[in-house]
């Protein structure tokens, strides 16, 4: 089968053999997949490795074959991949055996994927194939950051810099669904205008004076994924005793934090990453109840995946980038 892999520190199309189907595994013919920032960065991790690792953490498709002990699915079922492997129950942190689909575990940028039946979920009927294919990584990450770690409540105010990311665009919709107030940002005025479809309450430009413009707001929760470039600016608009959740760093990983200001402010700093199968299922029930769809920016056919990578690298997207299979 055709697959898009990282090998010898570069991305490339190759033909690979289909892996053997285990007793509790299912073989899925991919219909769609989702591109994530993780895919952009993964080649550095395997820069000197001569083995080929199939990329891609998000995907949806049709069950093509089942193992002898599979009980949850039948051939022909429409399913989505849970990218958060070996993390079953909601917990304070992932278990030691936690893995993510897509290098070194074989990913979704291929014609087929074989995975345990434990880490597939039925596709919601109301979602298109493209929407289902980009949903799970952003969905589970955003749901845990907002609800499990951030403990957002109706009527509280969320500040979330970076409206364009797939996770952030999803978090905004989740927060609005329970009646929270949402304030977001972007470097691009036009992108903020386009993003109004998400339903946020207020938007600022990245270069604005956030402290001055938000001095009359009481911000209960900040969700940060940009990193060193904005972390302290975000912290400065948070109310005393408020919570700041971070699940990523698209800029600098390291920064300077004024500890005295932090402990005098009684702030709470909480890390978050991905989520458990319990949280994925909670998320799927939640979005079906509220008919929430991931925001799609653009789709590329599998044969043009190189162009999709280049497009994501420019960071001009609003929402998710889908890969479609013929």
C-alpha positions as CSV (number, residue, x, y, z in Angstrom):
1,X,0.0,0.0,0.0
2,X,1.0,3.6,-0.5
3,X,2.1,5.5,2.6
4,X,3.7,8.9,3.6
5,X,6.6,8.3,5.9
6,X,9.5,9.9,7.7
7,X,12.8,8.1,6.7
8,X,16.4,9.3,6.9
9,X,15.2,12.7,8.2
10,X,12.9,13.4,5.3
11,X,9.3,12.9,4.3
12,X,8.5,10.7,1.3
13,X,6.0,8.5,-0.4
14,X,6.8,4.8,-0.4
15,X,5.1,1.4,-0.8
16,X,4.9,-0.6,2.3
17,X,3.6,-4.1,3.1
18,X,0.3,-4.4,4.9
19,X,0.9,-5.5,8.5
20,X,-0.5,-8.7,9.8
21,X,-4.0,-8.4,11.5
22,X,-4.0,-9.4,15.1
23,X,-6.9,-11.2,16.9
24,X,-8.3,-8.1,18.5
25,X,-7.4,-5.7,15.7
26,X,-9.3,-4.1,12.8
27,X,-8.1,-3.1,9.4
28,X,-9.5,0.2,8.3
29,X,-9.5,1.6,4.7
30,X,-8.8,5.3,5.2
31,X,-11.3,7.7,3.7
32,X,-9.8,10.9,5.3
33,X,-7.1,12.0,7.6
34,X,-6.1,15.2,9.5
35,X,-2.8,17.1,9.4
36,X,-1.4,18.3,12.7
37,X,1.6,20.4,13.8
38,X,3.0,17.2,15.3
39,X,3.4,15.9,11.8
40,X,5.5,18.9,10.9
41,X,7.9,18.4,13.8
42,X,8.2,14.6,13.8
43,X,11.1,14.4,11.3
44,X,13.5,16.0,13.7
45,X,12.8,13.2,16.2
46,X,13.7,10.6,13.6
47,X,16.4,12.5,11.7
48,X,19.0,9.7,11.8
49,X,16.7,6.7,11.6
50,X,16.8,4.6,8.5
51,X,13.5,2.9,9.3
52,X,10.3,4.2,7.7
53,X,7.6,5.4,10.0
54,X,4.1,6.2,8.7
55,X,2.9,9.7,9.8
56,X,-0.5,10.9,10.7
57,X,-2.4,10.9,14.0
58,X,-6.0,11.6,12.8
59,X,-8.1,9.5,10.5
60,X,-11.5,8.0,9.6
61,X,-12.6,5.2,7.3
62,X,-14.4,2.0,6.8
63,X,-13.7,-1.3,8.5
64,X,-12.2,-3.6,5.9
65,X,-11.3,-6.7,7.9
66,X,-11.6,-7.8,11.6
67,X,-9.6,-10.1,13.8
68,X,-11.1,-13.3,15.2
69,X,-11.7,-11.8,18.7
70,X,-13.1,-8.5,17.6
71,X,-16.5,-7.8,19.2
72,X,-17.2,-4.1,18.8
73,X,-17.1,-3.7,15.0
74,X,-18.1,-5.5,11.8
75,X,-16.8,-5.1,8.2
76,X,-18.4,-2.1,6.7
77,X,-18.7,0.0,9.9
78,X,-17.7,3.7,9.7
79,X,-15.1,4.5,12.3
80,X,-12.6,7.1,13.5
81,X,-9.2,6.6,14.9
82,X,-8.5,7.4,18.6
83,X,-4.9,8.8,18.4
84,X,-4.4,8.5,22.2
85,X,-3.2,4.9,22.7
86,X,-3.2,2.9,25.9
87,X,-4.9,5.6,28.0
88,X,-8.3,4.2,28.9
89,X,-9.5,6.0,32.1
90,X,-9.5,9.7,32.9
91,X,-6.5,10.3,35.2
92,X,-4.2,13.1,36.4
93,X,-1.6,12.2,33.7
94,X,-1.1,9.6,30.9
95,X,0.0,6.2,31.9
96,X,3.6,5.1,31.2
97,X,2.5,3.0,28.2
98,X,0.8,6.0,26.5
99,X,1.6,6.4,22.8
100,X,0.3,8.6,20.0
101,X,-0.7,7.2,16.6
102,X,1.7,8.3,13.9
103,X,5.5,7.5,14.3
104,X,6.7,5.3,15.7
105,X,3.2,3.7,15.8
106,X,2.0,3.4,12.2
107,X,-0.1,6.4,11.4
108,X,-3.0,7.4,9.2
109,X,-1.2,8.8,6.1
110,X,-1.6,5.5,4.3
111,X,-4.3,3.6,2.4
112,X,-5.0,1.3,5.4
113,X,-4.3,1.2,9.1
114,X,-4.5,-1.7,11.5
115,X,-5.3,-0.8,15.1
116,X,-6.8,-2.4,18.2
117,X,-10.6,-2.3,18.3
118,X,-10.1,-0.5,21.7
119,X,-8.8,2.6,19.8
120,X,-11.5,3.1,17.2
121,X,-14.9,4.8,17.7
122,X,-18.0,4.9,15.6
123,X,-18.2,7.9,13.3
124,X,-21.1,10.2,14.2
125,X,-23.6,10.2,11.4
126,X,-23.9,14.0,11.2
127,X,-20.2,14.5,10.4
128,X,-18.8,14.4,6.9
129,X,-15.8,12.2,6.2
130,X,-13.5,15.1,6.1
131,X,-14.8,16.4,9.5
132,X,-14.5,13.0,11.1
133,X,-11.0,12.6,9.7
134,X,-9.7,15.7,11.4
135,X,-11.6,15.5,14.6
136,X,-10.1,13.3,17.3
137,X,-6.7,14.7,18.1
138,X,-8.0,18.3,18.3
139,X,-11.2,17.2,20.0
140,X,-9.7,15.1,22.7
141,X,-6.9,17.7,23.4
142,X,-9.3,20.6,23.5
143,X,-11.9,18.8,25.6
144,X,-9.4,17.7,28.3
145,X,-7.7,21.2,28.4
146,X,-11.0,23.0,28.7
147,X,-13.1,20.7,30.9
148,X,-10.9,18.3,32.8
149,X,-7.9,20.5,33.4
150,X,-9.4,24.0,33.0
151,X,-12.7,23.2,34.8
152,X,-14.5,25.9,32.8
153,X,-18.1,26.7,34.0
154,X,-21.0,28.4,32.3
155,X,-20.7,32.2,32.7
156,X,-16.9,32.1,33.2
157,X,-14.6,33.9,30.8
158,X,-12.0,32.1,28.7
159,X,-9.0,33.9,27.1
160,X,-7.4,31.8,24.3
161,X,-4.7,33.3,22.1
162,X,-4.4,32.0,18.5
163,X,-7.8,31.6,16.9
164,X,-6.4,29.8,13.8
165,X,-5.3,26.5,15.3
166,X,-7.5,23.5,14.9
167,X,-7.5,22.8,18.7
168,X,-8.3,26.4,19.6
169,X,-11.1,26.7,17.1
170,X,-12.6,23.6,18.6
171,X,-12.2,24.8,22.2
172,X,-14.0,28.0,21.4
173,X,-17.0,26.1,20.1
174,X,-17.0,23.8,23.2
175,X,-16.8,26.8,25.6
176,X,-19.6,28.6,23.8
177,X,-21.8,25.5,23.9
178,X,-21.9,25.7,27.7
179,X,-22.4,29.4,27.9
180,X,-18.9,30.7,28.6
181,X,-17.6,34.0,27.4
182,X,-14.7,33.7,25.0
183,X,-12.0,36.1,24.1
184,X,-9.4,35.2,21.4
185,X,-6.6,36.7,19.3
186,X,-4.9,36.6,15.9
187,X,-2.1,38.3,14.1
188,X,-4.4,38.7,11.1
189,X,-7.4,41.0,11.2
190,X,-9.0,39.2,8.2
191,X,-8.6,35.9,10.0
192,X,-10.5,37.2,13.0
193,X,-13.3,38.3,10.7
194,X,-13.5,34.9,9.1
195,X,-13.4,33.2,12.5
196,X,-16.5,35.0,13.7
197,X,-18.4,31.9,12.6
198,X,-17.0,30.2,15.8
199,X,-19.2,32.5,18.0
200,X,-16.5,34.1,20.2
201,X,-17.5,37.2,22.1
202,X,-14.5,39.4,21.6
203,X,-11.3,39.4,19.6
204,X,-7.9,41.2,19.8
205,X,-4.9,41.5,17.5
206,X,-1.7,39.9,18.7
207,X,0.0,43.3,18.7
208,X,-2.7,45.0,20.7
209,X,-2.1,46.0,24.3
210,X,-4.0,43.1,25.9
211,X,-3.7,44.3,29.5
212,X,-5.1,47.7,28.7
213,X,-7.9,46.4,26.5
214,X,-8.9,43.7,28.9
215,X,-8.6,45.6,32.2
216,X,-12.3,45.5,32.7
217,X,-12.7,41.8,32.0
218,X,-12.5,39.2,34.7
219,X,-10.7,36.3,33.0
220,X,-11.2,33.0,34.9
221,X,-9.2,30.7,32.5
222,X,-6.4,31.1,30.0
223,X,-5.6,28.3,27.6
224,X,-2.2,28.7,26.1
225,X,-0.6,26.8,23.2
226,X,1.7,29.5,21.6
227,X,4.4,29.3,24.3
228,X,7.1,31.7,25.2
229,X,6.0,34.4,22.7
230,X,2.7,35.0,24.5
231,X,2.7,33.1,27.8
232,X,3.5,36.0,30.2
233,X,1.2,38.3,28.2
234,X,-1.6,35.8,28.7
235,X,-0.8,35.4,32.4
236,X,-0.9,39.1,32.9
237,X,-4.6,39.3,31.9
238,X,-5.7,36.4,34.1
239,X,-7.6,37.3,37.3
240,X,-5.9,36.7,40.6
241,X,-6.4,33.1,41.6
242,X,-7.2,32.1,38.0
243,X,-6.2,29.1,36.0
244,X,-3.8,28.9,33.1
245,X,-3.7,25.6,31.1
246,X,-1.0,24.9,28.6
247,X,-1.1,22.1,26.0
248,X,1.5,23.2,23.5
249,X,4.2,25.5,22.4
250,X,4.4,26.6,18.8
251,X,7.1,29.2,19.6
252,X,9.8,29.1,22.3
253,X,9.6,26.2,24.8
254,X,11.6,28.1,27.4
255,X,10.7,31.4,29.0
256,X,11.2,33.5,32.2
257,X,8.5,33.5,34.8
258,X,8.4,36.0,37.7
259,X,7.8,33.6,40.6
260,X,7.0,36.3,43.1
261,X,4.3,37.8,41.0
262,X,3.0,34.3,40.3
263,X,2.6,33.1,43.9
264,X,1.3,36.5,45.1
265,X,-1.3,36.2,42.5
266,X,-2.2,32.7,43.6
267,X,-2.4,31.6,40.0
268,X,-2.8,27.9,39.0
269,X,-0.6,26.6,36.2
270,X,-1.8,23.3,34.7
271,X,-0.3,21.1,32.0
272,X,-2.4,19.1,29.6
273,X,-1.9,16.8,26.6
274,X,-4.2,14.7,24.5
275,X,-6.7,12.7,26.7
276,X,-8.1,9.3,27.7
277,X,-10.5,7.1,25.9
278,X,-13.1,8.1,28.6
279,X,-12.6,11.8,27.6
280,X,-12.8,11.1,23.9
281,X,-16.1,9.4,24.4
282,X,-17.4,12.2,26.6
283,X,-16.3,14.6,23.8
284,X,-18.1,12.7,21.1
285,X,-21.3,12.6,23.2
286,X,-21.0,16.4,23.8
287,X,-20.4,17.4,20.2
288,X,-23.3,15.2,19.0
289,X,-25.6,16.8,21.6
290,X,-24.6,20.3,20.5
291,X,-24.0,19.4,16.8
292,X,-20.5,20.8,16.9
293,X,-18.3,20.4,13.8
294,X,-14.6,20.9,13.5
295,X,-13.8,24.0,11.5
296,X,-12.2,23.0,8.1
297,X,-9.8,25.3,6.3
298,X,-8.8,23.3,3.3
299,X,-8.6,19.7,1.9
300,X,-5.8,18.1,-0.1
301,X,-5.9,14.7,-1.9
302,X,-3.4,12.2,-0.5
303,X,-1.2,12.5,-3.6
304,X,-0.7,16.2,-2.8
305,X,0.1,15.8,0.9
306,X,3.5,17.6,0.4
307,X,1.5,20.7,-0.5
308,X,-0.6,20.3,2.6
309,X,2.5,20.2,4.8
310,X,3.8,23.3,3.1
311,X,0.5,25.1,3.6
312,X,0.4,24.2,7.3
313,X,4.0,25.4,7.8
314,X,2.9,28.9,6.7
315,X,0.5,29.0,9.7
316,X,-2.1,30.8,7.6
317,X,-4.9,28.3,8.1
318,X,-8.1,28.8,10.1
319,X,-9.1,25.5,11.6
320,X,-8.1,22.0,10.3
321,X,-6.5,20.7,7.2
322,X,-7.9,17.4,5.8
323,X,-6.3,14.8,3.6
324,X,-8.7,12.8,1.4
325,X,-8.2,9.4,-0.2
326,X,-9.7,8.2,-3.5
